[in-house]
Amino acid sequence: MKNIGLNNGVVEMTVAMVLSGFIGLFVFESGQDPFTVVFYRCVLGAGFLGLYCWWRGVLTREILLSKSMLYVLAGGAALITNWIFLFSSFNYASISISTVTYHFQPFFLLLLNAILFKQKIQLGKAVWLLVAFAGLLLIIELDLEQISFSNDEFLGMLMALAVGFLYAVATLVVKQVKHLKSELVAFVQISLGVLFLWPLVDFGHLSISGYQWLNILALGFLNTFVMYIIMYRAFAKLDVSIISVLVFIYPVVAILVDYVFYGQNLSGVQIFGIVLVLVAALMVNIGGKIFTRSAKA
């Protein structure tokens, strides 16, 4: 039964990361500034999640007033601040630099888990995590020789590092409340996002067409309602070392979406990077014991 749960968690996490890869497409097609589109994403997501939680009967006074809600709210604050820092970092550093810096978050996740919960970092999974990160560097084709660390770029990188750290915190918090339904955790956190982002939206100058609303609806339904339920379920089931590698599926899908919808050509280096990420995501689940077996031999 344990193996079945693990496999389900891997499938759920993979689906969630694939959905994440479409976020950029929906945001771009919505034609709205980041804070506006995220706000409406939260409004719609909270609406869908609230109805679903009501239908499932999990919105009870006892649960909502339990001590576990403090963890949920703390994770929600980390998640929302994560979004703010991520979008803000793009105003200071390039998307490539911000992306590669943000994806230090699996390292934060492993380190925080080791420090706070005394969980050992398995050698095999740590190696595949490094392989996935190397693949990410190849995908975005980051040229380190062209980086000039101006004050703005340095500030942008610090923001992106904060994003990675906050994502790791939010992930670990969710694992601490795995006894709660994932839809309830997501509903409370996304609702907090509505309150947090409300003052940042300029309602007086909104102009949204029907097509743009469809993209915002996709963000609210697919990338918030559906994605957060299955992602939080996966968080509760999987070891953080597996989560740390599977998150690299997200940039792979984002690159492929860019290629399919906007004709962004993939170089041989990028294709090789995609292969590295997919191999790492596979091997962390079926090949993680190779190193252990070799050590015992």
DALIN-V115490 format. One record per residue. N is the residue number from 1. SS is DSSP state (2 for helix, 1 for strand, 0 for the rest). PSI is psi in whole degrees, -180 to 180 (NA if undefined). Layout:
n=N ss=SS psi=PSI
n=N ss=SS psi=PSI
This chain:
n=1 ss=0 psi=-34
n=2 ss=2 psi=-42
n=3 ss=2 psi=-36
n=4 ss=2 psi=-43
n=5 ss=2 psi=-42
n=6 ss=2 psi=-44
n=7 ss=2 psi=-41
n=8 ss=2 psi=-41
n=9 ss=2 psi=-41
n=10 ss=2 psi=-43
n=11 ss=2 psi=-45
n=12 ss=2 psi=-44
n=13 ss=2 psi=-39
n=14 ss=2 psi=-46
n=15 ss=2 psi=-42
n=16 ss=2 psi=-41
n=17 ss=2 psi=-34
n=18 ss=2 psi=-45
n=19 ss=2 psi=-38
n=20 ss=2 psi=-34
n=21 ss=0 psi=-17
n=22 ss=0 psi=-5
n=23 ss=2 psi=-46
n=24 ss=2 psi=-39
n=25 ss=2 psi=-49
n=26 ss=2 psi=-39
n=27 ss=2 psi=-46
n=28 ss=2 psi=-45
n=29 ss=2 psi=-20
n=30 ss=2 psi=-25
n=31 ss=0 psi=18
n=32 ss=0 psi=160
n=33 ss=0 psi=157
n=34 ss=2 psi=-45
n=35 ss=2 psi=-36
n=36 ss=2 psi=-47
n=37 ss=2 psi=-35
n=38 ss=2 psi=-38
n=39 ss=2 psi=-49
n=40 ss=2 psi=-29
n=41 ss=2 psi=-42
n=42 ss=2 psi=-42
n=43 ss=2 psi=-50
n=44 ss=2 psi=-44
n=45 ss=2 psi=-44
n=46 ss=2 psi=-37
n=47 ss=2 psi=-49
n=48 ss=2 psi=-46
n=49 ss=2 psi=-39
n=50 ss=2 psi=-44
n=51 ss=2 psi=-40
n=52 ss=2 psi=-43
n=53 ss=2 psi=-40
n=54 ss=2 psi=-43
n=55 ss=2 psi=-37
n=56 ss=2 psi=-10
n=57 ss=0 psi=30
n=58 ss=0 psi=-3
n=59 ss=0 psi=65
n=60 ss=0 psi=150
n=61 ss=2 psi=-39
n=62 ss=2 psi=-44
n=63 ss=2 psi=-44
n=64 ss=2 psi=-25
n=65 ss=0 psi=9
n=66 ss=0 psi=162
n=67 ss=0 psi=-25
n=68 ss=2 psi=-27
n=69 ss=2 psi=-25
n=70 ss=2 psi=-40
n=71 ss=2 psi=-43
n=72 ss=2 psi=-45
n=73 ss=2 psi=-38
n=74 ss=2 psi=-43
n=75 ss=2 psi=-37
n=76 ss=2 psi=-41
n=77 ss=2 psi=-40
n=78 ss=2 psi=-42
n=79 ss=2 psi=-46
n=80 ss=2 psi=-44
n=81 ss=2 psi=-33
n=82 ss=2 psi=-49
n=83 ss=2 psi=-43
n=84 ss=2 psi=-48
n=85 ss=2 psi=-38
n=86 ss=2 psi=-51
n=87 ss=2 psi=-35
n=88 ss=2 psi=-34
n=89 ss=2 psi=-30
n=90 ss=0 psi=-18
n=91 ss=0 psi=-11
n=92 ss=0 psi=-44
n=93 ss=0 psi=164
n=94 ss=0 psi=160
n=95 ss=2 psi=-38
n=96 ss=2 psi=-48
n=97 ss=2 psi=-43
n=98 ss=2 psi=-41
n=99 ss=2 psi=-49
n=100 ss=2 psi=-34
n=101 ss=2 psi=-42
n=102 ss=2 psi=-35
n=103 ss=0 psi=18
n=104 ss=0 psi=-8
n=105 ss=2 psi=-33
n=106 ss=2 psi=-33
n=107 ss=2 psi=-43
n=108 ss=2 psi=-42
n=109 ss=2 psi=-47
n=110 ss=2 psi=-42
n=111 ss=2 psi=-45
n=112 ss=2 psi=-40
n=113 ss=2 psi=-38
n=114 ss=2 psi=-40
n=115 ss=2 psi=-47
n=116 ss=2 psi=-35
n=117 ss=2 psi=11
n=118 ss=0 psi=34
n=119 ss=0 psi=126
n=120 ss=0 psi=143
n=121 ss=0 psi=112
n=122 ss=0 psi=136
n=123 ss=2 psi=-46
n=124 ss=2 psi=-45
n=125 ss=2 psi=-33
n=126 ss=2 psi=-38
n=127 ss=2 psi=-44
n=128 ss=2 psi=-29
n=129 ss=2 psi=-42
n=130 ss=2 psi=-37
n=131 ss=2 psi=-44
n=132 ss=2 psi=-40
n=133 ss=2 psi=-38
n=134 ss=2 psi=-39
n=135 ss=2 psi=-38
n=136 ss=2 psi=-42
n=137 ss=2 psi=-39
n=138 ss=2 psi=-36
n=139 ss=2 psi=-45
n=140 ss=2 psi=-4
n=141 ss=0 psi=51
n=142 ss=0 psi=123
n=143 ss=0 psi=101
n=144 ss=2 psi=-27
n=145 ss=2 psi=-20
n=146 ss=2 psi=0
n=147 ss=0 psi=122
n=148 ss=0 psi=115
n=149 ss=0 psi=76
n=150 ss=0 psi=173
n=151 ss=2 psi=-42
n=152 ss=2 psi=-45
n=153 ss=2 psi=-38
n=154 ss=2 psi=-41
n=155 ss=2 psi=-42
n=156 ss=2 psi=-40
n=157 ss=2 psi=-39
n=158 ss=2 psi=-40
n=159 ss=2 psi=-43
n=160 ss=2 psi=-37
n=161 ss=2 psi=-40
n=162 ss=2 psi=-38
n=163 ss=2 psi=-49
n=164 ss=2 psi=-41
n=165 ss=2 psi=-45
n=166 ss=2 psi=-36
n=167 ss=2 psi=-40
n=168 ss=2 psi=-42
n=169 ss=2 psi=-47
n=170 ss=2 psi=-39
n=171 ss=2 psi=-47
n=172 ss=2 psi=-35
n=173 ss=2 psi=-45
n=174 ss=2 psi=-37
n=175 ss=2 psi=-25
n=176 ss=2 psi=-16
n=177 ss=0 psi=35
n=178 ss=0 psi=-10
n=179 ss=0 psi=-14
n=180 ss=0 psi=151
n=181 ss=0 psi=137
n=182 ss=2 psi=-35
n=183 ss=2 psi=-33
n=184 ss=2 psi=-44
n=185 ss=2 psi=-46
n=186 ss=2 psi=-41
n=187 ss=2 psi=-47
n=188 ss=2 psi=-43
n=189 ss=2 psi=-43
n=190 ss=2 psi=-35
n=191 ss=2 psi=-38
n=192 ss=2 psi=-35
n=193 ss=2 psi=-36
n=194 ss=2 psi=-47
n=195 ss=2 psi=-37
n=196 ss=2 psi=-39
n=197 ss=2 psi=-15
n=198 ss=2 psi=-48
n=199 ss=2 psi=-14
n=200 ss=2 psi=-4
n=201 ss=0 psi=132
n=202 ss=0 psi=90
n=203 ss=2 psi=-20
n=204 ss=2 psi=-16
n=205 ss=2 psi=31
n=206 ss=0 psi=136
n=207 ss=0 psi=102
n=208 ss=0 psi=122
n=209 ss=0 psi=172
n=210 ss=2 psi=-42
n=211 ss=2 psi=-40
n=212 ss=2 psi=-37
n=213 ss=2 psi=-35
n=214 ss=2 psi=-40
n=215 ss=2 psi=-38
n=216 ss=2 psi=-38
n=217 ss=2 psi=-40
n=218 ss=2 psi=-40
n=219 ss=2 psi=-42
n=220 ss=2 psi=-38
n=221 ss=2 psi=-58
n=222 ss=2 psi=-50
n=223 ss=2 psi=2
n=224 ss=2 psi=-62
n=225 ss=2 psi=-59
n=226 ss=2 psi=-49
n=227 ss=2 psi=-44
n=228 ss=2 psi=-30
n=229 ss=2 psi=-51
n=230 ss=2 psi=-31
n=231 ss=2 psi=-43
n=232 ss=2 psi=-33
n=233 ss=2 psi=-42
n=234 ss=2 psi=-42
n=235 ss=2 psi=-42
n=236 ss=2 psi=-26
n=237 ss=2 psi=-30
n=238 ss=0 psi=151
n=239 ss=0 psi=147
n=240 ss=2 psi=-26
n=241 ss=2 psi=-33
n=242 ss=2 psi=-44
n=243 ss=2 psi=-40
n=244 ss=2 psi=-31
n=245 ss=2 psi=-41
n=246 ss=2 psi=-25
n=247 ss=0 psi=-20
n=248 ss=0 psi=-9
n=249 ss=2 psi=-32
n=250 ss=2 psi=-55
n=251 ss=2 psi=-29
n=252 ss=2 psi=-48
n=253 ss=2 psi=-40
n=254 ss=2 psi=-41
n=255 ss=2 psi=-43
n=256 ss=2 psi=-38
n=257 ss=2 psi=-42
n=258 ss=2 psi=-37
n=259 ss=2 psi=-46
n=260 ss=2 psi=-45
n=261 ss=2 psi=-25
n=262 ss=2 psi=9
n=263 ss=0 psi=21
n=264 ss=0 psi=112
n=265 ss=0 psi=143
n=266 ss=0 psi=127
n=267 ss=0 psi=168
n=268 ss=2 psi=-35
n=269 ss=2 psi=-43
n=270 ss=2 psi=-41
n=271 ss=2 psi=-41
n=272 ss=2 psi=-39
n=273 ss=2 psi=-41
n=274 ss=2 psi=-42
n=275 ss=2 psi=-42
n=276 ss=2 psi=-44
n=277 ss=2 psi=-46
n=278 ss=2 psi=-40
n=279 ss=2 psi=-42
n=280 ss=2 psi=-43
n=281 ss=2 psi=-35
n=282 ss=2 psi=-48
n=283 ss=2 psi=-27
n=284 ss=2 psi=-20
n=285 ss=2 psi=-38
n=286 ss=2 psi=-14
n=287 ss=0 psi=10
n=288 ss=0 psi=-21
n=289 ss=0 psi=-1
n=290 ss=2 psi=-46
n=291 ss=2 psi=-38
n=292 ss=2 psi=-43
n=293 ss=2 psi=-39
n=294 ss=2 psi=-38
n=295 ss=2 psi=-33
n=296 ss=2 psi=-22
n=297 ss=0 psi=NA
